[in-house]
Every structure is written in C-alpha cells, then in structure tokens.
Amino acid sequence: MMQIALAGNPNTGKSSLFNILTGSYEYVGNWTGVTIEKKVGLLKNKQGYLIDLPGIYSVNPLSKDEGVTANFLLHESFNLILNVVDASQLERNLNLSIQLLEFGKPMVIGLNMVDVASQQGMNIDINKLGSLLGVPVSPVVARTGKGVEELLHRVMGEDSEPAFPFKIDYGYKIEDAIDVLGHKLPEGLEANKRWLAIQFFEGNEVVQAYLEKYVDKDWLQDLYRKTEQGSAQKTGIQLLPQAIRQRRAEVIAGILDQAVTRTKTSELTFSDRIDRIVTNKFLGIPIFLFFMFLTFRLTFEWLGNPLSDLLDGFISGPLTDWTTAFLDQVNATAFIRACILDGIIAGVGGVIVFVPQIFILFLIISFVEDSGYMARIATVMDKLMEGIGLNGKAFIPMIIGFGCNVPGVMAARSIERPNERLLTILLTPLMSCSARLPVYVLFAGAFFAGQQSLVIFSLYLLGIVVALVLAKVFSSTILKQEGGSMFVVELPPYRIPQWQTLGRSTWEKGKGFLRKAGTFIFAGSILIWLLSYTGPGGIDVPMDDSFLAMIGGVIAPLFHPLGFGTWQSGASLITGFAAKEVVVSTMTIIYSVSDSGLGGVLMGHFTALQALSFMSFILLYIPCMATVGIIRKEVNSVKWTWFSVLYPLATAYLISLVIYQGGKLLGLG
C-alpha cells in the first residue's frame, strides 16, 4: 500500500486537504524520538496512507516542527510526496517545493486556493508550471473540495519516477563541492546524495549530523569552509547558505515569469479591508478583548447555560430515577447504591453537565483557527509581547491553551529560539483551560449570577496579565534573551470554515474531555467517594470523620489567609492536581448534592469574596498532571519541570492573598 507524505507551508490548507482525502485519522501518535504529534490517515479509496508532516517553510529546520520533516526524509520509507502549495503565495511556497523536488522522490503538487489567487489578479498556467517543475500540478480548492478527486487520481496514477530530475545549477564552485561530497559518501544511501550535499551547504544541522555518520566531521567542516570562500570570491555573497537561497530565489522568479501573469488591480481584497481594522495598532487589542467577551457571553449565558441546564435536569432527574429503580429491582446493597448514586453519578455527572459550554468554547477556538483570525491575534499582540521578551508567535500557544494546556504547550515547538520556547512553555499553563470552566461556572453562577460572563472573562484576562508580567520578570532574569526576537507569521486570507472541518476540529479537541470523564474522572470520583465514605472508624462514617476530611485538613490551615481554609477546599485542591474538573466532582461528593443544588450549598460555606479568591487560585495554581507530564517531555529537564509546578503555586497564593485581604480592607468581605 502506498505511503504518501503530505508536506507544505503553514496555512496552505494542508489540514483541510488531509481531512477530505482521509475522512478520519487512522493513527495518531508521536514521531520517533520527539513528542510532536504524528497523524496518519487511510485514503478514502483504501489504496494508501497519507502521512501529515508539520507545516514548514523550509526543510532546513529552525524549529522542532521543521526538524521532523528533515528527519522523515532521511529515515522514513515512503513512495511519494504530495506538496500542498498556496497559489496566492506561490513565490514563498515554491521555496519548499524546490527543496522537496531536489530530494528526488516522485511528487505531485496540489495547487490550493486558486480561487484566492484569481481574485488577486494572478493567472497561473498550470501546465506550464508543471512542465517547468517536472511534476504534475493539480489545482484544488480544499475549502470546498473542488478538484480534490482529480488530485487523488494524479497521486494514485503517479509513476515511480519524476518526469525529469529537477536540478538547479548553483555555480561551479558549489557544484564542484557537491560532486566531491557525493563521491565521499558510500553507495546505497536512502537519501539523494545531491540533496544531502545542498542541504549541508545550506546549513541544515539535521543533515550534517546524518553525514557525520559516514564522513569525518573535520573533513566536512574543511570542505564547507573552502566552498564558502570560493563561492564568496565568485559571487560576492559571503555566506554560503545565503548564496544557495539567492540562487534558488532567482530560479523561482524565472519560473513565475513564465507561468504566471498578473492583472493589475487597485482594489483591496476582502482580507485587506478587514485587516485595516482588526490589525490596527490602536483597535487590534480592544477588538480581540471584545471578541473574547462575546465568546464568554455566548458560552456561559446565551447558549451554554440553557443547554447545561437541560443536561443537568436529565442527569439529576430521569437518569438518577432510572438508576435508582434499577438498583431497587436488583436489590443492590447500600454500599453499591451509595457508590453509584453518590459517587459515580454525582461525581461524573457534576462534570458532564458542563460539556455544552466546553464544546461551544472549542467550537469558537476552532473557528478562530480556521478563519485566519488566529494569525491576526498574534500580529496585534506582537508589539506588547516584544516588550516582555517574547514575540507575537508565542501568544498562539497561549490562545490554544484556553482550550487545553497540553496542546498549548506542544504548540510552542514552532518557536525557534530555545529560551523563548521554554518561557512560552512555562507560561502557557497560566492560561485558563476548559478543565477550569466547571469550577468557574459553578462559583460564578452561584455568587455572581448577574455578571457571570464578566467574572469569567476577568479570570481569563487575569491569567493573560499574570503571564505577561511574569514573562517580563523571567526574560529579564533567569531566561535572558540574546539579541532581538524575530517575528514572522503568515496572514492567510480570511475564510468561512466548512462546517464539516469545523465540526471535526471541535470534536478532536472536545473528545479528550469526554474521554477523561469516562475514565479518569470516573475512577477519581469512585476513589474520592471511597475516601469520603470510609475513615479510621470504619465505613459509612460522618463526612467530617472520613479519610478525605483528614487529607484536606492537613493543608487547610495554609489557606486561611486566602479565605478558604476548610478541609473541603483543601481536599478539592489536592484532587484538582489530577485534573481541574475533579474539583467539582470532589465538592459534589463532599456536599452530597447534585450539581444543580451545589451552588446553593456553596453559598452557605463561601462569601462572594472567598469564591473569587478560590477561583483565582484554581486559575493559577499547579498545572494538572497531564500538563506537567507534557512539560517534562518538551523541556527534557527535571529542574524546569519542578519550576513549572512551584512558581504557579507561589503566584496563585500571592494573587489570592491580595484579592481576599485587599477585599476585606475595602469592606467587601
């Protein structure tokens, strides 16, 4: 069965094309040796597998994402490359296409967004472009599926060899060095020798490490130095990688001259007109904040709450009644009845009722990603981020962290500079993920019913502000940056996402929450119930005499200055380390009520100020277990992993202390 590598620049519609061609993931895992996600899909015609490579601008890696593609080309077995190219950004995209062509494998180009290119006055001669590159070029509009069937036929009908080997003459100094290095390499290498030499002279560190297995390192460095000197004397370009890239750019310009004609148009595109407003240096950030506020109104008031109320009514009503009737019918023991009703249904149900809000939030995040607005958010935040030692690209993982901190941390791989990447990883868990939402909705609904959206919006904003302040502190002290930060992000044209793609993206994000509810939270609810049901005095003990009360009571005194120094709060915070949703499960079990009645019970144990302090602590304190695990893998350092656990705990304590004690001084307690 064919193995097809799907490669392309970011924002070329590669993911949309992958979804259309495969329909679903056949396998999701990690690339060998790294934690970057690997997606492999079975083609709908069942005749091949599509391997989705990370979106990159060059095979020469600047980030971990790009390193994956270089390693894939060197070490993996595959039959063909399907290169997705944005027709409206042809000049930039062809840089990667040529590097892939030089690798020598059969290739088909999927020329996406031809409709956008046409709107911009670009007339592309598809046949001419294909003949100049020596490979089939198939126009598609992945957003609508137009041309995808023809592209698939091209892919499946491709011969084992390209129409002709694509070759650029880089000048005799570089060409001589390519031949010398090629003769030095042993026969039988999987990778194309010429491609290896070009990538080595272009500064590809992954290729250099590969070559050092076969050729002496000092000999390689000597060849590189002599080639660079000879090329500089001939061309006047001092750096060898720059000379190669300039020659490649000249070839691309020649191809475009022959294959593309442009119709002059003075009209601004639809995207340009919108960008004049949403990326305006004065309006950009306020528009982003207003968009966030509307998101929370939609999620928690206009649409989310009514749906959650319906789900809660079903769980606390018919589902509980049916389960009770079944237990009566089978004569279940009191222990089993309590375990199922007070442990499983109360604990898991207390979290499940928030599924509508969480899926609505994921839907909006997916819309932001697919519509093209995500890149604009990074752009408008760049100036602010630059002042704290990062750049706008670092804000993208933080936005993704609103959905879940785990993929947010993983998204930092696209950041090139190691210190910036580490700083982004450390700060992303401060973003308020969907797992914290049940806690916010529960407390804000009980204590701030009229301003629920505003309070939750303020918590999200607090997480961003704290992250930005700490970024400035860390980048000025323990993670000082060397030199200026580089910000390069592509602004794709605005698109109305397909409902199929949007729905699938939302499901991919949200199913992790359901999986946790069905496994981790399920098991956690049973364990928490057992700890509340048993104690030193035996089973079915009063809640205050249970093991859970003993555990929570150990740390409760620490939280007296913060306003929630009870064993119930302490126990909830401990279980919340496993998963933040479990905080609600724990409280539902402790107070022995359904979610619909829990808010009223909490009003007898908290004041509004204490509730605000508790929510702020939940926002900022230690990341969940899954996030700590992924941080450990990403940073590969025990020291920084411990730091990622301890500094948020200290920060949360300080912020909650200021909120509670400050509120009391103002007479709000």
N, C-alpha and C positions, 0 to 999 in steps of 0.2 A: 504494500500500500504506500502511496506517495507521502513524503514528508515535505511540507511546503512552509518555508519561513516567511512570515508576514513582517515586512520592515517598512519604516517610513518616518518622516519628521513628526514631532508632536502636532496635534491639531490639524491633521490631514484627513480625518475621518476614518482612520485605521480601525478604531474600535467598532464603529458602526458597520464597516465592511466585514469585520470578523463576525459580528453578531448575525448579519444577513447570510453569510456563507455557511455558518455552522449551526445557528439556531440555539446552541447551548454549549457550555463547557463540557468537554469530555474528561478533562483532568485539570485540576488546579493545585499547584504545589509550589515549590521553590526551586530556582536554578541551583545546580550543584555548587556547593561551597558558599552560597550567598543566600540572603533571606528575601531577595526580590522575587515577587510573585511570577510564576510561570503559568501561562494559560495555553492549553492545547485543545482544539476543537475538532470534532469529526465533521467533515464536509457533509452537506445535506445529501449529496449524491453517493455518500458512503465509500468514495474511492480514494480518500486521502485524509491526512490530518493537517490542520493548519496551526502552526506554532506562532503565537503572538509575541514578537520581540518588543522590548520597550521602545517608545517613541524617542528618536535620537536625531541630532543634526549631523553627526559625523561618526564614522567608525572609530576615529581616534578619540579615546574616551577622556572626557573631563569630569564625568560623574560616574557613580556606580551603575546607573542605568545603561550608559553607553559602553561601559566595560563588559556588561553582559553580552551585548551583540558581538563585540570583538572576540570574546571567548567562545561564543556559539559558533562563529565562522571557523575558528581554529580547531575546535574539538568535537563538534556535533556532526552527525550524519544527516543529510537532507538532500532532496532531489532538485529543488527549485526555489527561487526567491520571488515572492510577489511583493513588488515595491509600490507602495501607495504614494502618489505624488499629488500635491495640491496644484492644480492647473493655474490658479490665480497667483501662486508664489513659485512659479516654475524655476526661476533663476536660483533661488536659495535651495529648493528641493533637489535640483539636479546635482548639487554637490555630493549628497549622499548617494544618489543613483549611480554616479560615475564610480565612486569607491566600491559600490557593490558590483558593478559591471566588471571592474578590474579584478575582482575576486575570481571571475571565470566560470561561475556556475550559471546554468540556464536561468533566465529571468524574464518575468512579464511585468510590465508597468501598468498599474491601474491608475489612470489619469482622472482623479476625482475633482469635484467642484468645477467641472467645465462650464456649468451654468453661471457660476460666480465670475469666472474668467471672461465669459462672453459679456456679462454686464459691465465689466471693467474695460471693455473695448479690445480684448485680446482675441485674435483669430488664430487658432492653433491648427496647423496642418498635421493631423495625426499620423498620416502615412509617412510624411517627410521626417517627422520627429522619430518615428520608429526606425526608418532606414538609416538615419544618422547615428542612432544609438545601437542599431543592430539587434534590437529585441522587439517583440510585439508590444504595442501600446494600445490599451483598450480604454476608451472614455467611459466614465461612470459618474453617477450622482448617488453616492452611498446613502444620503439622507432619504431619498425616495425609492432607492432600489433600481433606478434606471440604469441599464447597461450591465447589471451585475451578472445576469445569465450569460451574456456574451463573454464577459471577463472569465467566468468559470470555464467556459468552453476553451478559451485560449490557454488557460492554466493546465487543463487536463490534456489538451492536444499538443502541448509543447514538446519539441524534440529534445533529445538528451544533450544537445549542444546548442550554444547561441548561434545566431545567423552568421556572425563572424566575431572573432575575439576583439573586444574593444581595447584600443591601445592609444595612449597619449604619448607623444614624443616630448619628454621633459628636458631636452637639451643633451648634447653628447656627454657632458661631464657627469650628469646624473644617470644617463643611460648606461655609460660605461660602468659606473659603480653598481647599478642594478645587475648587470651581467656578472660582474666579479662576485657579488654576494650570492647570486643564483648558482654559480658554479661551485661555491664553497659549501652549499647546502647539500645534504645527502639526497639520493633518489628515494622516491616512494612517499614523500610527504603528502599529507592530505591537502594542505593549503597550497594555493598557487604561489610559486616562488617569486614571480614578478610582483604580485600583490604584497607579499611579505616584505620585499625589499622597499617598495614605495612607502608602505606604512611605517617601516623602520625609519626611513629618512625623513618622514613627516613627524616623527616624534611619538609614535604610538608605543606607550610603555608596555601594554599587554603583549604586543608583537615582539618587542625587544626581549621580554622575559622568555617568550617562546623560542626565539632564535638562540638565546644563550644556552639552551639545552644542547644545541648542535654545533655552535661556533664559539670560540673563545671570546670572552667579554672584552678584553683589551683590544683584540683584533677588530671587533665590531666598532669600538669607540674610535680607533685609529682610522678606520675606513670612513666613518661618519665625519670626522674632523677634516680629513683630506677632501672629501666630496664637497663639504660645505665651503671650504676655502676655494676650491676650483670653480664651483658654481658662482660664488660671490665675485670672483675675478671676471667671469664671463658675463654675468647678468647685472652686477651691481647690487644685488639683493643679498644682504649679509647673512640672513638666517635661512637655513635650508628648508625648514617646513614652510616658511613664507614663500619661497621660490616655487615650491611644488603647488601650493594653493593658488598662487597667482597664475601659474600656467594652466591649472585646471579651470580657473575663472575665465581665462581667455578662450578656452575651448567651449565652455558653456555659452559665452557671449556669441561665439560663432554659430553654435547650434541654434540659438534663439533667433539670430539674424535670418537664418534660412527657413526656420519652421514656424515663426510667429510674426504676424503683422498686427499692428496696433491701430485702432481707430481712435482719433483724438476725441476726448470727451471732457468737457469742462464741468460736468455735473458731479456733485458729490454723491458718493454711494450712500445707501441706507445706513451702513455701519459708520461711515464718516460723520453723518449728521447726528447720529446718536452719541458718538464718541465726543463730539464737541460739547456735549452736556455732561455725560457721566464720567468723563475723564478730566473735566475742567479742574484746575488746581484749587479753585475755591469751592466748587459744588460737589466734587467727586466723593469726598469722605462723608459729608452730610447726606448725600443720596444713598450711599452704602448703608449708613446707620438707619435711615428711614426705611430702606428695603428690609433690614433686619427687624425693625419694629413691626412692619406689616406682616413679616413671616411669623412672628410670635402671636400677633393678633389672630391670624388665620389658624395657627397651630393650636392655640390654647383657648380661644374664645369662639371665633366664628364657626369653625368646623370641627376642631379636635374634641372639645369638651362634650358637645352633644353626642358624638359617636362613642366617646369613652363612657358616658352615662348609660347609653344603650347596652354596651358590653358589660358594664358593671351590673346593670339590672339583670342581665341574663345569668351572670356568674353567681350573684348573691341570691337570685330568685330561682328560676327553673332548674339551673344546673345543680344548685345546692339541694333543692327539693327532690330532684330525681335521684341524686346520690344518697340522700337520707332514706328515701323509700327503698332503694336497692339494699342498703345496709340493714334496714329493718327486715327486709324479706329474707336475707341470708343469715339473720341472727348474728351479726358481727359483734365482737366483744367491744367493750367500752374503750379499750386501748386502740383497737383498729379504727373505730368510729372517730375518736379524737384525732388520731394521726391523719386520717383522710380529710376530715372536715376542718379541723383547726390547724393542721399542718400544711397539707398539700393544697387544698382548695383556697384556704385563706392566704397562705404564703405565696403560692404561684399566681393565684387569681389577683392578689393585690398588686402584682406587677403587670400581668397580662392586660389589665384594664387600660393601661397607658399605651398599648400598641397603636391605636389610631393616631395619637399625637406624634409618636416616634416615626411612623411611616409617612405622615404628612411632612415632617421635617426632612426626612430622607428624600422625599419627592422634590421638595424645593431645592435641596442641595444638588440633586441630580440635574434639575432644570438649570441651575446656575452654571454647572459644569458644561452641559451640552449646548447651552445657548451662546456661549462665548463670553459671558459676563465675568466668569472667574478670573480670566486674564486681566480684565479691566480693574478688578478689585486689587490685584497685585500691583498694577500700574499706579493707581491713585495712592496706594499705601507706600510706594517706594520711597518717596521723599521723607516721610515720617520714619520708616524703617531704617533708612540710611543714617539718620541722626542717632540711632541707638546701636549701630554697629552691624546691622543686617541689610538686606535689600528686599524689594517687593516680593521676590520669588519665595522668600521664607514665610510670607503670610499665607501662601496657598496651603501648606501642610496644616497651618493653624485653622483655616476655614474647614478643611476636611476633618479636622479634629472635632468640630462641632457635631459631626455625625458619630464618629468613634475615634478615640485617641490612637488606637492601634494602626489603622491605615494612615492616620495623620503623621505618626512617627515615621512610618515606612515611606511616605511621600517626600521626606527630607532627603532621600537619596539623589534627587535631581539637583541638589545644591552642590556646586563644585568645590568650594573652599572648605577644608576639613573643620576649622573652628566654627564657621558659620553653620555648617551642617550639625555639629554637635550642639551648638547653642539652640538651634531650632528644635532638635530632638528633646532637649531638656525643658523647653518652654511649652511645647505643644500640649502636654498633659494638663496645663492650666486652662486650656480651652474646655468649655462646658459641653461634654459629650452627651449623647442621648441617654446613657445609663443614669445620668444625674436627673434627667427630666422627671421621672416619677416622684422623686423627693421634692423638687420644685413645685410641681403641680399639686401635690398633696398639701404642702405647707402654705403655698401662696393661695390656693383655693380656700383654705380654712381661715387664714389670717388677713389676706388682702384680696378678698373676693372681687371688689370693685376695680382693683388695679392689678389683676393677676398678670396680664401681659407686660405691663410696665415693670413690675417687680422682677419677672423672669428675664426680661430684656436687660434690666440693670445688672443682673447677675452675670449674664453673658458679657456685658460690657466691662464689668469688674474684672473678669478673667483676662480680657484683652489688655486692659490698662495695667494690671499687675504684671502680665507677661512683658509688656513693653518697658516698664520701669526696671524689671529685673534684667532684661536684655541689655539695657544701658549699663547697669551695675556690673554684670558679668563680663560684657565685652570690654569694659574699662579696667577690669581687674584680672580674674582668673582665666579669661578667654580673650585676651587681647588679639585684635585682628592686625594682620600685617598688610599694609597697603590698602588702597581703596577697594571697596566692594564693587563687583561687576553685576549689573542687572540687564539681562537680555531675556525678553519674553515676547512670544509672538501673539499678536492680536488677531485671532481668527475672525472672519465675518460673523455677524450675528445670524443665528439660525433659530427657527422654531423647531424644537426637538420632536422626533417622531414619538408617538405615544408608546409604540412597541419598545423602542430603545429606552425611553424614559421609564416605562414600567419595569423593564428588566433590570435597569441600573438601580432603581429603587428597591426591587426585590433582593438583588445581590447585597445591597447594604443592610436591608432590614432583616433578612433571614437569619443573620448572625444573632440578632436579639431574640428571635423566636427559638433558635437552637439553644441559646443559653437558658431560656425559660423552660424548655423541655428537658434539659439535662442538669446544668449547673445549679440553676435557681431551684429546680425541683429537688435535687439532692440536698442543697443547702437548706431549703425550707424544712425538710424532714429532720435534718440534724439540729437545726435551731429549735424546732418543736420538741425534740427529744431532750435537749438541754433545758428547755423551759418546763418540761413535764416531769423531769427527774431531779433529784437533789440528794444531799447526804442522808436525808431522812427516808429515801425510797422513791416510789413512783407516785404520780398524781399529787405532787406536793403543791402548796401555795406558790404562786409565781415568785414572790419575794424570797422564798427559800430554795429556789432552784439553782442548778449549776450555772444557768445563764445569768441569773442575778449576781452570783458570786463573781463570774468573769467580768461582767460590766462594772461591778462595784470596785474592782481593783483600780481601774483608771478613772472612775467618775470624779474623784476629788480634783483631778487635774483640770477639769472643765468647769469647775465652779466659777472661776473669774470670767468665763465666756458666757455664762448664763444657762448652761445645760448640764450641770454636774449631777445627773441622775444615773443610776445603773442602767436604765432603759436606753438612754442616749449612748452611754459608753458601749454597751453590747452592740447596738446598731452600728456604731462607727467601726468596731472591730470586724464585724461580718462584712461591712462595706468595702473592706480591703479586697475581698474576694471578687466582688462585683458591686458597683454602686446601687444597682437595682435591689440588692438584697437588703439594703437599709429599710425599704418599705416592707419587704416580706417579714423582716425581723419585728418591726413595730406592729404589723398586723397580727402576728402571732402573740407578741407580748401583751398587747391590749385586748386580745381575743374578740376582735370585731372585724367585719368586712371592710373593704376599702371605703365604701360609701359612708360608713359610720366612723371611720378612723379619724377623719378631720375634726369631727365634733369632740371626740375623746381627747385629741391632742390639745384642743383649746382649753382643756382643764389642767394641762400639765405645762404648757408654754404660754408666754405672752408673745405679742407680735414682735417685740424687740428680740426676745430669745429665739423666736423662729427665724428671724432674719440673720442672727448670728450663726445659728445652726446651719442654715442653707449656705451661708458664705464659707463655713468650714468645710461642708461637703464639696463645694466648688473647688476648693484649693488644696485640700489635704491629700495624702499619698495617692499616687495613681493606682488603678486596680491591678490585680495580679497579672492579667494578660498584657497590660501595657508595660509593666515592669519587665516582664519576660521578653517582649519585643525590643525594649530599650537595651537590655543586656545583649541581645543578638546584634543589634545595629551598631552599638558603640564598642562592643567587644572589650569591655573594661568593667571590672568589679567596682573599682573606685567611683567611676561616673554613674554606675547603676545605683550604688548606695546614695550618692549625692542626689540623684533624681528622686529618691524616696524621702530623704531627710529634709532637703530645703523646702519642698512644698508643705511639709508638716509644720515647720517653723513659721513659714509665711502665713499659712492658714490660721495658726494660733494667734499670731500678731494682728492680722486683719480682723478676726472675730473679737479679739480683746478690745480693739479700738472701737468697733461697732457697738459692742454691748456696753462697755464702760463709758464711752462717749455718749451713747444714747441715754444712759442713766443720768449723766451730768446735765443733759439737756432736758431732763424730766420726762423722757419717753418710756422709761421702764415702768 
